[in-house]
Amino acid sequence: MNATQLIARLSAIASPHRFRIIAALAGETLHVSELARRLQMSRALLYMHLQRLEEQGYVSGHLELSDDGKALKFFEVVPFDLSLDVPAIVAAVESESQFEAQPEAESRSDAASRSASRSDPASRAAVSHEPEPESESGSAPESRSASPTSESRN
């Protein structure tokens, strides 16, 4: 597990609400409405927390049909053992840095090629090494920064 994955796993349970959810589900599988009543939490907020816990593998949800044909979502705790020590953090950071070195070098070369292929004329001329067209007098094109209206104001 790299550092990003470890941080995501730790942050998924780094909440008093999520601790309470795991504790409530520790002994039994519960329907969302029952869990919300026990925890005195809205179902919308509970679902948000359950989603984070489920994404990281702490709980598992499944649908069951009730006698009247309604789909009910039940959740249960997935057994886990979470151990964190200095060697685990070092290994995660080293694993992360090995994978970041390669994409970082690729992204620099991608950025350079994107920058070189901009659509503005100055960039195209610099990239393609084409000379700028000459004016009718045979000299380089005149600067277009002065407009007729700015000259008349002076």
N, C-alpha and C positions, 0 to 999 in steps of 0.2 A: 504494500500500500504506500503510495507516495504522499507527500505532505498535503497536497490539495485534497486528496481523498480522506486522509486522516482528519483534517480540519473539518471537512463536511460531515464526517461521521460524528465527531465530537460536538460540533455545533448543533446537530440534530437533536441531541438530548440536553443541551445546555439551556434548559428552561424549566422553571418550577412547574409550569403546566404540563410539560411533557413527562417530567418525573411522576406527577400525579397520575397521568394517563397510564404509564407503565405499571405503577403500583396497583391501580385499579384493575388492570387486565392481568396481573400476575397470577391470580387464582382462578380466573374463569374467562371464557369468551363472552363478550357482551355486544349487544346491538347498539348502534350509535345513539339512538334516542335514550336508552337506558344509561349508557355511559355519560351522556350529557347531563341527565338528571342527577346522577350520583356526584358528578364533579361540579354541578351548578355552573355550567358553561353552555353558551349557545352552540347549536349544532354547526353553524358556519365556522365559528372559531375552532371548535373541536375537529372538524374536517381538515382545516388548515394544519393543525398540529399533527393529526394522524397521517396526513400526506407526507409531511417531513419525516416522521418516524418510519413510515412504510418505505419511502425512497431509500433510506439507509439501512433497511433490514431489521429494525427493532420490533416492528409489529407487522402482522399480515391480516389483510381484510379479504373477506369472501362474501358473495351474495347467496342468500337462501330465500326460497319462496315461502311466504306465510300461508296459512290455511285459506285465507281469502284471496290469494294470488298476488299479493304485494311482494316486491323485491325488498328484502331487508339486508342491510350490510352489517356484518359482524366482524369484530376485530379480536385478535388474540396476540399475546406476546410471543415473539420468536426468541427462543433461548439464545443468549449471547454472553460473552465474557469480554469485558473491556479492560485492557491492561495498558497503562501508559507509563513509560519510564524514559530515561535519557537515551539509552541505546535505540529505542523505538523511534524517537523523534529524529535522532541523527540519521538513521537508516531511511526514514521517510524523506528528509530533506535531500539526502544524497541521491535517492531515487528520482526525485523531482528535478534536480539540477541536471542529471544525465539526459532527461528527455527534453529539457528546455534549451540546451546548448544547440542541438541540431535545428529545431524550428526557428530559433532566433537568427542563425546565420542565413537560413533560407529567406526569412522575412526581410532582411536587409537587402538581399539581392533582388527580391521582388519589388521592394520600394524603389530601388534605383532604376529598374526597368520601367516601372510605372511613371516615374518622374521624367524619364527620357522620352516617353511617348505621349506627352501632353499635347493637346490639340492647338495651343496657341502658336502663331507663326514663328516667333523667335525661337521657341523650343524645337519646332520642326526643322528650321534651318540649321540649328546647332546640331541636332541629331543626324539629319540627313547630309549635312555638310554641303547643302546647295547654296550657291551665292544668291544674295537678294537681287531681285530684278533692278536694272538700271533705269533711270528716268530717260525721257526723250533726249535730253542734252548729253547723255553719256556719262553722267556722274551718278553718285550714290543717291538714293531717294532722299527728298527733303524731309526735314522734321515736320511732323503734323501737329505739334503741340500747340502752336499759336493758331487760334481760330480767328476768322474775320471779325467776329463780334468782340473778341478780347482786344484786338488792335484798335478798333474804333472807340473803345472806352478810354484808352490812354491819352 
